Amino acid sequence: MAITKVRVKINGTWTNLTKNASTGKWTGTVTAPSITSYNQTGRYYPITIEATNDAGTVKTVDATDATLGVTLRLVVKETTKPVIKLVQPSNGAYISNNKLPIIFDVTDEANGSGVNLLSVALKLAGTTYKDGSTGMTKTAITNGYRFTYTPQAALADGVKAIEITASDYDGNAAAKVSASYTVDTVPPTLTLSSPQTGLITNQKSCVVNGVTNDALSSPVTVTVMHGSASYTPAVANDGSFSQALVLTEGVNTIKIVSTDAAGKSTTINLTVTLDTSVPTIKSATFAPNPVNASASVQITLEVE
């Protein structure tokens, strides 16, 4: 009997093969399925072979065959890398919370092999944390997971490096995400050289002079508030600043706030009183008057 037809079926599609006259073997070319086999039963696409002879007898074997079954299992791998996205904090951020949760997403393509949880790693300040580490939690999102790592001990002030890596189950490694942020829990310093709180003056012009700085988050921003007005004087490289104010008659409340990039602030409140009133001398009495030479004179004045 002669074989008249041979075909194979992969993922529901039949392909006819052609007999090679010189070798006697049946050959053909098929296109692999576009979706990874990782999520298929057994993690492969089963192949079915059907051979027909000239008598019309058909022989079929598939992936369950005791002899050929292992060879009739097509493993398909995707080539798309998963994606890592750092959600919190942003790269270069200044943070006053020394236990700020680090949040990041790892997603794979739709119908991909999926995020390999064993591959996900967060390196924070030189220490690596993985799925299952104390402080690390995850929530399923579309095609992946959102991970949140909360430091279990307060981080020391300073720059903290972040590095996140992950792969999918087909071995595709995501582009590594590297970032850093600065922990700053100490408010900026703020000192004033003028005016002194409680000052009483007859000058309407008043200049607020001071110096501010922050070891980790300099330069800082200074805000001077006087009544309903608010000013933001420039802060020089040495931390000095100056803001001219026009006082109103009576008690003037002035508030100076220095805020660093991490949001920590230092505040000084003071009052300056403007008094432009002119004294009035209402009466003057000298007794006795006239007076003997070298004698004492009692002076009585009425002044408002």
PAZAPA-4460 file (N, C-alpha, C; in steps of 0.05 Angstrom, whole numbers, plus 32768, in hexadecimal, padded with zeros to 4 digits):
% residues 304
    n_x    n_y    n_z   ca_x   ca_y   ca_z    c_x    c_y    c_z   seq   type   mol
   8011   7FE8   8000   8000   8000   8000   8012   8019   8000     1      M     A
   8009   802E   7FF3   8018   8047   7FF1   8009   805D   8001     2      A     A
   8019   806D   800E   800E   8084   801D   8007   809A   8009     3      I     A
   7FEE   80A3   800A   7FE6   80B7   7FF6   7FE3   80D3   8002     4      T     A
   7FE0   80D4   801D   7FDB   80EE   8029   7FE4   80EE   8046     5      K     A
   7FF2   8103   804D   7FFB   8107   8069   7FF5   8124   8070     6      V     A
   7FEA   8128   8087   7FE5   8143   8090   7FE8   8145   80AF     7      R     A
   7FED   815D   80B8   7FEF   8161   80D5   7FDC   8177   80DE     8      V     A
   7FD4   8176   80F7   7FC2   818A   8102   7FCF   8196   811B     9      K     A
   7FD1   81B1   811A   7FDC   81C0   8131   7FC9   81D7   8137    10      I     A
   7FC0   81D8   8150   7FAE   81ED   8159   7F95   81EF   8147    11      N     A
   7F8A   81D8   813F   7F72   81D7   8130   7F75   81DA   8112    12      G     A
   7F8D   81DF   8108   7F91   81E3   80EC   7FA1   81CC   80DF    13      T     A
   7F95   81C1   80C9   7FA2   81AB   80BB   7FB5   81B6   80A6    14      W     A
   7FCB   81A8   80A2   7FDF   81AF   808D   7FE7   8195   807F    15      T     A
   7FE3   8195   8064   7FEC   817E   8054   800A   817E   804F    16      N     A
   8016   8167   8051   8032   8164   804D   8038   8159   8031    17      L     A
   8050   815D   8028   8059   8154   800D   806F   813F   8010    18      T     A
   806D   812A   8000   8081   8115   8001   809A   811D   7FF1    19      K     A
   80B1   811A   7FFE   80CA   811F   7FF1   80D2   8107   7FE1    20      N     A
   80D5   810A   7FC7   80DA   80F3   7FB5   80F5   80E6   7FBB    21      A     A
   8109   80F5   7FC4   8123   80EA   7FC8   8126   80DC   7FE3    22      S     A
   8118   80E7   7FF7   811A   80DB   8012   8103   80CA   801A    23      T     A
   80EC   80CE   800C   80D4   80BF   8013   80C5   80C9   802B    24      G     A
   80CF   80E0   8036   80C3   80EB   804E   80AF   8101   8046    25      K     A
   809B   8104   8058   8087   8119   8053   808E   8132   8063    26      W     A
   808F   8148   8056   8098   8161   8062   8084   8178   805D    27      T     A
   8087   818C   806D   8076   81A4   8069   807E   81BA   807D    28      G     A
   8074   81D1   8079   807A   81E7   808B   8060   81F3   8096    29      T     A
   8060   81F8   80AF   8048   8204   80BC   8051   821D   80CC    30      V     A
   803F   822E   80D1   8044   8245   80E2   803C   823F   80FF    31      T     A
   804E   8243   8111   8047   823D   812D   8031   8250   8137    32      A     A
   8020   8246   8149   800B   8258   8155   8017   8271   815F    33      P     A
   8008   8287   815E   8012   82A1   8167   8011   82A5   8185    34      S     A
   8005   8292   8193   8002   8295   81B0   8013   827F   81BD    35      I     A
   8020   8286   81D3   8031   8273   81E1   8021   825A   81E9    36      T     A
   802F   8244   81EB   8022   822B   81F4   8023   8228   8212    37      S     A
   802E   823C   8220   8031   8239   823D   8017   8234   824B    38      Y     A
   8002   8241   8241   7FE8   823F   824E   7FD7   8228   8243    39      N     A
   7FE2   8219   8230   7FD4   8201   8226   7FD7   81EA   8239    40      Q     A
   7FC4   81D7   8238   7FC7   81BF   8248   7FE1   81B1   8242    41      T     A
   7FF0   81AC   8257   800A   81A0   8253   8020   81B3   824A    42      G     A
   8018   81CD   8245   802A   81E2   823C   8035   81DD   8220    43      R     A
   8025   81CF   820F   802D   81CB   81F3   8014   81CA   81E2    44      Y     A
   8018   81CD   81C7   8002   81C8   81B4   8005   81AC   81AA    45      Y     A
   7FEF   819C   81AE   7FF1   8180   81A4   7FEF   817F   8185    46      P     A
   7FFF   816D   817A   8000   8169   815D   7FF3   814F   8155    47      I     A
   7FE2   8150   8141   7FD5   8137   8137   7FDF   8131   811B    48      T     A
   7FE7   8118   8116   7FF1   8110   80FC   7FDD   80FC   80F0    49      I     A
   7FD6   8100   80D7   7FC3   80EE   80CA   7FCF   80E5   80AF    50      E     A
   7FD2   80CB   80AC   7FDD   80C0   8093   7FC8   80AE   8086    51      A     A
   7FC5   80B1   806B   7FB1   80A1   805C   7FBF   8092   8046    52      T     A
   7FB7   8078   8043   7FC3   8069   802D   7FB0   8068   8015    53      N     A
   7FB9   805B   8000   7FA8   805A   7FE7   7F90   8049   7FEA    54      D     A
   7F8E   803A   8000   7F76   802A   8005   7F61   803A   8015    55      A     A
   7F6A   8053   801D   7F57   8064   802C   7F59   8060   804A    56      G     A
   7F6C   804F   8053   7F6F   804B   806F   7F7E   8062   807C    57      T     A
   7F74   806C   8092   7F7F   8083   809F   7F8B   807B   80BA    58      V     A
   7FA3   8084   80BF   7FB0   8080   80D9   7FB5   809B   80E6    59      K     A
   7FAC   809E   80FF   7FAF   80B7   810D   7FBF   80B2   8127    60      T     A
   7FD2   80C4   812C   7FE1   80C4   8146   7FE1   80E1   8150    61      V     A
   7FE2   80E3   816A   7FE3   80FE   8176   7FF5   80FE   818E    62      D     A
   7FF4   8113   819D   8006   8118   81B4   8003   8104   81CA    63      A     A
   7FEE   80F4   81C9   7FEA   80E0   81DE   7FF6   80C5   81D6    64      T     A
   8000   80C3   81BE   800B   80A9   81B4   8023   80A0   81C5    65      D     A
   8023   8086   81CB   8038   807C   81DD   8053   807D   81D1    66      A     A
   8055   807C   81B6   806F   807C   81A9   8077   8098   81A0    67      T     A
   8066   80A5   8192   806C   80BF   8186   8062   80D7   8195    68      L     A
   8052   80D2   81AA   8044   80E8   81B8   8056   80FF   81C0    69      G     A
   806E   80F8   81CC   8080   810D   81D6   8089   8120   81BF    70      V     A
   808D   8115   81A7   8096   8125   8191   8080   8135   8184    71      T     A
   8067   812F   818C   8050   813D   8180   8045   8153   8193    72      L     A
   8058   8160   81A0   8051   8175   81B3   8061   818E   81AB    73      R     A
   8053   81A2   81A1   8061   81BA   8197   8060   81CF   81AD    74      L     A
   8078   81D6   81B6   807B   81EB   81CA   807F   8205   81BC    75      V     A
   806E   8219   81C2   8070   8233   81B5   8076   8248   81CB    76      V     A
   808A   8258   81C6   8091   826D   81D9   808C   8288   81CE    77      K     A
   8081   829A   81DE   807D   82B6   81D5   8098   82C4   81D7    78      E     A
   809B   82DB   81CA   80B4   82E9   81CA   80B1   8306   81D5    79      T     A
   8099   830C   81DE   8094   8327   81E9   809C   8329   8206    80      T     A
   80AC   833D   820C   80B6   8341   8227   809F   834D   8239    81      K     A
   809E   8344   8252   808B   8351   8264   8094   836E   8269    82      P     A
   8083   837E   8275   8088   839A   827A   8087   83A0   8298    83      V     A
   809B   83AF   82A1   809B   83B8   82BD   8096   83D6   82BE    84      I     A
   8084   83DE   82CF   807E   83FA   82D2   807F   8402   82F0    85      K     A
   8091   8415   82F6   8093   841F   8312   807D   8433   8316    86      L     A
   806B   842D   8329   8054   843F   832F   805B   8453   8345    87      V     A
   8069   844A   8359   8070   845C   8370   808A   8452   837D    88      Q     A
   809D   8464   8383   809D   8481   837D   80A7   8486   8361    89      P     A
   80A4   849F   8358   80AF   84A6   833E   80CE   84A9   8341    90      S     A
   80DB   84A4   832B   80F9   84A6   832B   8101   84C2   8332    91      N     A
   8114   84C4   8345   811E   84DE   834E   810D   84EC   8363    92      G     A
   80F9   84DF   836D   80E7   84EC   8380   80F4   84F0   839B    93      A     A
   80EB   8504   83AA   80F3   8509   83C5   80DC   8501   83D7    94      Y     A
   80E0   84EF   83EA   80CB   84E4   83FA   80D1   84E8   8418    95      I     A
   80BC   84F1   8427   80C0   84F4   8444   80B8   84DB   8453    96      S     A
   80AA   84C8   8446   80A1   84AF   8452   80B7   849A   8450    97      N     A
   80C4   8493   8467   80D9   8480   8466   80D0   8463   8465    98      N     A
   80B6   845F   8462   80AB   8444   845D   8098   8444   8445    99      K     A
   809E   8456   8432   808D   8458   841B   808B   843E   840C   100      L     A
   8073   8434   8406   8070   841B   83F6   807A   841F   83DA   101      P     A
   8089   840C   83D0   8093   840B   83B4   807E   83FC   83A4   102      I     A
   8072   8408   8390   805C   83FB   8380   8065   83F9   8363   103      I     A
   8062   83E1   8357   8069   83DE   833B   8058   83C8   832F   104      F     A
   8053   83CB   8315   8043   83B8   8305   8056   83A7   82F3   105      D     A
   804F   838E   82F0   805D   837C   82DD   8047   836F   82CC   106      V     A
   8047   8374   82B2   8032   8369   82A1   803F   835B   8289   107      T     A
   8031   8346   827F   8039   8338   8267   8025   833E   8251   108      D     A
   802B   8336   8239   8018   833A   8223   7FFE   832A   8228   109      E     A
   7FE9   8332   821B   7FD0   8323   821C   7FD5   8308   820F   110      A     A
   7FCC   82F2   821C   7FD0   82D7   8213   7FED   82CE   8215   111      N     A
   7FFD   82DE   8224   8019   82D6   8227   801C   82C0   823C   112      G     A
   8035   82B9   8240   803B   82A3   8254   8036   82AC   8270   113      S     A
   8035   82C6   8275   802F   82D1   828F   8048   82D8   829F   114      G     A
   8045   82E9   82B3   805B   82F2   82C3   8065   82DB   82D5   115      V     A
   807E   82D5   82D3   808A   82C0   82E4   808F   82CC   8300   116      N     A
   807E   82C5   8313   8080   82D1   832E   809B   82CC   833B   117      L     A
   80A8   82B5   8334   80C2   82AF   8340   80D7   82C2   8336   118      L     A
   80D2   82CE   831F   80E7   82E0   8313   80E5   82FC   831D   119      S     A
   80CF   8304   8329   80CB   8320   8330   80DD   8327   8348   120      V     A
   80ED   833C   8345   80FF   8343   835B   8101   8362   835D   121      A     A
   80FF   836C   8375   8103   8388   837B   811B   838B   838C   122      L     A
   812F   839A   8382   8146   83A0   8393   8143   83BD   839C   123      K     A
   8142   83C0   83B6   813F   83DB   83C2   8156   83DF   83D6   124      L     A
   8165   83F4   83D1   817B   83FC   83E2   818E   83E4   83E7   125      A     A
   8192   83D4   83D2   81A5   83BE   83D3   819A   83A3   83DD   126      G     A
   8181   83A2   83E5   8174   8389   83EF   815F   8381   83DB   127      T     A
   815E   8367   83D5   814B   835C   83C1   8132   8350   83CF   128      T     A
   811B   8357   83C4   8102   834D   83CE   80F3   8340   83B7   129      Y     A
   80E6   8329   83BD   80D8   831A   83A8   80BB   8314   83B1   130      K     A
   80AC   8308   839F   8091   8300   83A6   8092   82ED   83BD   131      D     A
   8084   82F3   83D3   8085   82E3   83EB   8096   82EF   8400   132      G     A
   80A7   8303   83F9   80B7   8310   840E   80A5   831F   8421   133      S     A
   80AD   8321   843A   809E   8331   844D   809C   834E   8444   134      T     A
   8084   8358   8443   807F   8373   843A   8077   8375   841D   135      G     A
   807A   835F   840E   8073   835F   83F1   8057   8353   83ED   136      M     A
   8046   8361   83E0   802B   8357   83D9   8027   835B   83BB   137      T     A
   8013   834C   83B0   800D   834F   8394   7FEF   834E   8390   138      K     A
   7FE5   835B   837B   7FC9   835B   8373   7FC8   8356   8355   139      T     A
   7FB6   8344   834D   7FB4   833E   8330   7FA8   8356   8321   140      A     A
   7FB5   835D   830B   7FAA   8371   82F9   7FAA   8365   82DD   141      I     A
   7FA0   8373   82C9   7F9E   8368   82AE   7FBA   8360   82A4   142      T     A
   7FBC   8346   829E   7FD5   833A   8293   7FED   833B   82A6   143      N     A
   7FE8   833E   82BF   7FFF   833E   82D1   7FF7   8344   82EE   144      G     A
   8009   8352   82FC   8006   8357   8319   8010   8373   8320   145      Y     A
   8004   837E   8335   800E   8396   8342   801B   838D   835C   146      R     A
   8035   8394   835F   8043   838C   8377   8047   83A5   8389   147      F     A
   8045   83A1   83A3   8049   83B6   83B6   805C   83AC   83CB   148      T     A
   8073   83BA   83CE   8085   83B3   83E4   8086   83CA   83F8   149      Y     A
   8080   83C4   8411   8081   83D7   8426   8099   83D1   8438   150      T     A
   80AD   83E3   843A   80C3   83DF   844C   80BA   83D8   8468   151      P     A
   80C7   83C4   8474   80BF   83BB   848E   80CD   83CB   84A4   152      Q     A
   80E2   83D9   849D   80F0   83EB   84B0   80F5   8405   84A2   153      A     A
   80F5   841A   84B2   80F9   8435   84A6   8114   8437   8498   154      A     A
   8113   8441   847F   812C   8445   8470   813A   845E   847A   155      L     A
   8154   845D   847A   8164   8474   8482   8161   8489   846C   156      A     A
   8164   84A2   8474   8163   84B8   8461   8179   84B5   844C   157      D     A
   8174   84BD   8434   8188   84BB   841E   817C   84B0   8405   158      G     A
   818C   84AD   83F1   8184   84A3   83D6   8180   8485   83D8   159      V     A
   816A   847B   83CD   8164   845E   83CD   8161   8455   83B0   160      K     A
   8171   8441   83A8   8170   8436   838D   815B   8420   838B   161      A     A
   814D   8420   8374   8139   840C   836F   8141   83FD   8355   162      I     A
   813E   83E3   8355   8143   83D3   833C   812E   83BD   833C   163      E     A
   811F   83BB   8326   810A   83A7   8323   810F   8396   830B   164      I     A
   810D   837B   830E   8111   8368   82F8   80FA   8354   82F8   165      T     A
   80F4   8349   82E1   80DF   8334   82DE   80E1   8327   82C3   166      A     A
   80D5   830F   82C1   80D4   8300   82A8   80B9   82F3   82A5   167      S     A
   80B2   82EA   828D   809A   82DA   828A   80A2   82BC   828A   168      D     A
   808E   82AB   8289   8093   828E   828B   80A0   8283   8272   169      Y     A
   80A1   8292   825C   80B0   8289   8244   80CD   8293   8244   170      D     A
   80D5   82A0   825A   80F1   82A8   825D   80F8   82C3   8252   171      G     A
   80E4   82D3   824B   80E9   82EE   8241   80ED   8301   8258   172      N     A
   8104   830D   8259   810A   8320   8270   8101   833C   8269   173      A     A
   80F3   8348   827C   80EA   8364   8278   8102   8377   827A   174      A     A
   8100   838E   826E   8114   83A2   8271   8116   83AA   828E   175      A     A
   812D   83A9   829A   8131   83B0   82B6   8129   83CD   82BB   176      K     A
   811C   83D2   82D1   8115   83ED   82D9   8127   83F6   82EF   177      V     A
   8135   840C   82EB   8147   8417   8300   813E   8433   8306   178      S     A
   813D   843A   8320   8134   8454   8328   8141   845A   8344   179      A     A
   813D   8472   834D   8146   8478   8368   8134   848E   8374   180      S     A
   8133   8490   838E   8125   84A5   839B   8133   84AC   83B5   181      Y     A
   812D   84C3   83C0   813A   84CD   83D8   8127   84CE   83EF   182      T     A
   812F   84C1   8405   8120   84C2   841E   812A   84DA   842E   183      V     A
   8119   84EC   8435   8121   8503   8445   810B   8508   845A   184      D     A
   8112   8501   8472   80FE   8504   8488   8104   851D   849A   185      T     A
   811A   852B   8493   8122   8542   84A4   8119   855C   8496   186      V     A
   810A   856D   84A4   8102   8587   8498   811A   8599   8494   187      P     A
   8118   85AC   8482   812E   85BF   847D   8134   85D1   8495   188      P     A
   814C   85DB   8497   8152   85EF   84AB   8148   860A   84A1   189      T     A
   8141   861B   84B4   8137   8636   84AD   813E   8649   84C3   190      L     A
   814E   865E   84BD   8155   8672   84D1   8150   868D   84C4   191      T     A
   8148   86A1   84D5   8143   86BC   84CB   8156   86CF   84D9   192      L     A
   8161   86E1   84C9   8172   86F6   84D4   8162   8710   84D8   193      S     A
   814C   8713   84CA   813A   872A   84CF   811F   8724   84C2   194      S     A
   810A   8730   84CD   8109   8740   84E5   8107   872F   84FE   195      P     A
   810B   873A   8515   8107   872C   852E   80E9   872C   8535   196      Q     A
   80E0   8715   853E   80C3   8715   8545   80BD   8728   855C   197      T     A
   80A7   8735   855A   809F   8749   856E   80AA   8765   8568   198      G     A
   80B8   8768   8552   80C3   8782   854B   80AC   8797   8548   199      L     A
   80B1   87AF   8553   809F   87C5   854F   80AF   87DA   8540   200      I     A
   80A4   87E3   852A   80B3   87F5   8518   80A0   880A   850D   201      T     A
   80AC   8821   8505   809C   8836   84F7   80A2   8836   84D9   202      N     A
   80B2   8821   84D0   80B9   881F   84B4   80A6   880C   84A6   203      Q     A
   8099   8815   8491   8086   8804   8483   8094   87ED   8473   204      K     A
   80AC   87F1   846C   80BB   87DC   845D   80C8   87C9   8470   205      S     A
   80C4   87AF   846B   80D0   879A   847C   80DC   8785   846A   206      C     A
   80F4   877C   8470   8101   8767   845F   8105   874E   8470   207      V     A
   80FA   8738   8465   80FF   871E   8472   8118   8712   8466   208      V     A
   812C   870E   8477   8145   8701   846E   814A   86E8   847D   209      N     A
   8153   86D3   846F   8158   86BA   847D   8169   86A7   846D   210      G     A
   816E   8690   8478   817D   867B   846B   816F   8660   8471   211      V     A
   816D   8650   845B   8161   8635   845E   8171   8621   844E   212      T     A
   816F   8608   8457   817E   85F3   8448   8173   85D8   8450   213      N     A
   8179   85C4   8440   8172   85A8   8446   8188   8596   843B   214      D     A
   8192   8584   844C   81A9   8574   8445   81A3   8562   842D   215      A     A
   818B   8558   842A   8184   8545   8415   8174   8550   83FE   216      L     A
   8163   8564   8404   8150   856E   83F1   8154   858B   83E9   217      S     A
   816C   8595   83EB   8171   85B1   83E4   8173   85B3   83C5   218      S     A
   816B   85CA   83B9   8160   85E2   83C6   8143   85DE   83CF   219      P     A
   813C   85EF   83E2   8121   85EE   83EC   8111   8606   83E3   220      V     A
   80F7   8606   83E8   80E5   861C   83E0   80DD   862B   83F9   221      T     A
   80DE   8645   83F7   80D6   8656   840E   80BD   8666   8406   222      V     A
   80AA   8666   8418   8091   8675   8415   808F   8689   842C   223      T     A
   808B   86A3   8425   8087   86B7   843A   806A   86C1   8437   224      V     A
   805B   86BE   844D   803F   86C7   844D   803B   86DE   8460   225      M     A
   802F   86F3   8455   802A   870C   8464   800D   8714   8460   226      H     A
   7FFC   8710   8474   7FE0   8715   8470   7FD5   8701   845B   227      G     A
   7FC7   870C   8447   7FBC   86FB   8432   7FCF   86F8   841B   228      S     A
   7FE7   8704   841C   7FFA   8703   8406   800E   86EC   840B   229      A     A
   8018   86E1   83F5   802B   86CB   83F7   8041   86D0   83E3   230      S     A
   805A   86CC   83EC   8071   86D1   83DB   8084   86B8   83DB   231      Y     A
   8092   86B4   83C4   80A5   869F   83C2   80C0   86AA   83BA   232      T     A
   80D0   86B3   83CD   80EA   86BF   83C6   80FD   86AA   83BB   233      P     A
   810F   86B2   83AA   8124   86A0   83A0   8137   8698   83B6   234      A     A
   813F   867F   83B6   8152   8675   83C9   816D   8672   83BB   235      V     A
   8181   867F   83C5   819C   867E   83B9   81A9   8663   83BE   236      A     A
   81BF   865E   83B1   81CD   8645   83B4   81D6   8641   83D1   237      N     A
   81DB   8656   83DF   81E3   8653   83FB   81CC   8652   840E   238      D     A
   81B3   8651   8404   819B   864F   8414   818F   8669   841D   239      G     A
   819C   867F   8417   8192   8699   8420   817B   86A3   840F   240      S     A
   8169   86B2   841B   8152   86BD   840D   814B   86D8   841A   241      F     A
   813C   86E8   840B   8134   8702   8414   8119   870A   8408   242      S     A
   8107   8715   8418   80ED   871D   840E   80E4   8738   841B   243      Q     A
   80E0   874C   840B   80D7   8766   8415   80B9   8766   8419   244      A     A
   80AF   8772   842E   8093   8773   8434   808C   8790   843B   245      L     A
   8073   8797   8435   8068   87B2   843D   8055   87AD   8454   246      V     A
   805C   87B8   846B   804C   87B3   8483   8032   87C4   8483   247      L     A
   801F   87BB   8491   8006   87CA   8496   8006   87D3   84B3   248      T     A
   7FF8   87E9   84B8   7FF7   87F4   84D3   7FED   87DF   84E7   249      E     A
   7FFB   87DC   84FD   7FF2   87C9   8511   8003   87B0   8510   250      G     A
   7FF8   879A   851B   8007   8781   851D   8006   8772   8502   251      V     A
   801D   876B   84F7   8020   875C   84DE   8029   8740   84E5   252      N     A
   801A   872C   84DC   8022   8710   84E0   8030   8706   84C7   253      T     A
   8048   86FB   84CB   8059   86F1   84B5   805F   86D4   84BA   254      I     A
   805C   86C4   84A5   8061   86A7   84A7   8075   86A0   8491   255      K     A
   808B   8692   8499   809F   8689   8485   80A0   866B   8486   256      I     A
   809D   865E   846F   809D   8641   846D   80B3   8638   845A   257      V     A
   80C4   8626   8462   80D9   861B   8451   80D1   85FD   844C   258      S     A
   80CF   85F6   8433   80C6   85DB   842C   80DA   85CD   841A   259      T     A
   80E2   85B5   8421   80F5   85A7   8410   80E7   8596   83FB   260      D     A
   80F6   8589   83EA   80EB   8579   83D4   80DB   8561   83DD   261      A     A
   80E0   8558   83F6   80D1   8541   8400   80B7   854A   840E   262      A     A
   80B2   8564   840E   8099   856E   841B   809C   8574   8438   263      G     A
   80B3   8570   8444   80B7   8577   8460   80BB   8596   8462   264      K     A
   80B0   85A2   8477   80B1   85BF   8479   80B8   85C8   8495   265      S     A
   80C3   85E1   8496   80C8   85EE   84AF   80BB   860A   84AE   266      T     A
   80AE   8612   84C4   809F   862B   84C4   80A8   863D   84DA   267      T     A
   80AA   8657   84D4   80AF   866B   84E9   8098   8680   84E7   268      I     A
   808B   8686   84FD   8077   869A   84FF   8081   86B2   850F   269      N     A
   807C   86CA   8506   8085   86E1   8515   8071   86F8   8511   270      L     A
   8073   870C   8522   8062   8724   8520   8074   873D   851F   271      T     A
   806C   8750   850F   8079   876A   850E   8064   877F   850F   272      V     A
   8067   8792   8521   8053   87A7   8525   805D   87C1   8518   273      T     A
   804C   87CC   8506   8051   87E6   84FA   8042   87FB   850A   274      L     A
   8050   880E   8515   8044   8824   8525   804F   883E   851A   275      D     A
   803F   884C   850A   8047   8866   84FE   803B   887E   850D   276      T     A
   802F   8878   8524   8023   888E   8533   8039   88A1   853E   277      S     A
   8032   88BB   8541   8045   88D0   854B   803D   88D7   8567   278      V     A
   8050   88D6   857B   8049   88DE   8596   803F   88FA   8598   279      P     A
   802C   88FF   85AA   8021   891A   85AF   8027   8922   85CB   280      T     A
   8035   893A   85CE   803B   8945   85E8   8024   8958   85EF   281      I     A
   8014   8950   8602   7FFC   8960   8609   8001   8976   861D   282      K     A
   8014   8971   8630   8019   8986   8644   8035   8982   8650   283      S     A
   803F   8999   865A   805A   8998   8667   805A   89AB   867F   284      A     A
   8062   89A1   8697   8062   89B1   86AF   807E   89AF   86BC   285      T     A
   808A   89C6   86C2   80A4   89C7   86D0   809F   89D6   86EB   286      F     A
   80A5   89C9   8700   80A0   89D6   871A   80B8   89D2   872D   287      A     A
   80C0   89E7   873A   80B5   8A02   8738   80C0   8A10   871F   288      P     A
   80B3   8A23   8718   80BB   8A33   8701   80B1   8A50   8705   289      N     A
   80C1   8A63   870B   80DF   8A62   870A   80EB   8A51   8721   290      P     A
   8104   8A4A   871E   8112   8A39   8731   812D   8A46   8738   291      V     A
   8135   8A42   8751   814F   8A4C   875A   8166   8A3D   874C   292      N     A
   817C   8A49   8748   8193   8A3C   873C   819B   8A23   874B   293      A     A
   81A0   8A0F   873C   81A9   89F4   8746   8194   89E5   8755   294      S     A
   817B   89F0   8756   8166   89E1   8764   8159   89CD   8751   295      A     A
   814B   89BA   875D   813E   89A5   874D   8124   89B0   8741   296      S     A
   811F   89A5   8728   8106   89AC   871A   80F7   8992   8714   297      V     A
   80DE   8991   871C   80CD   897A   8717   80C0   897E   86FB   298      Q     A
   80C4   896A   86EA   80B9   896C   86CF   80A2   8958   86CC   299      I     A
   808B   8961   86C3   8074   8950   86BE   806A   8954   86A2   300      T     A
   806A   893E   8692   8061   893F   8676   8049   892D   8672   301      L     A
   8037   8934   8660   8020   8923   8658   8025   891D   863A   302      E     A
   802B   8904   8634   8031   88FC   8619   8020   88E5   8610   303      V     A
   8015   88E7   85F8   8005   88D0   85ED   8011   88C8   85D2   304      E     A
***
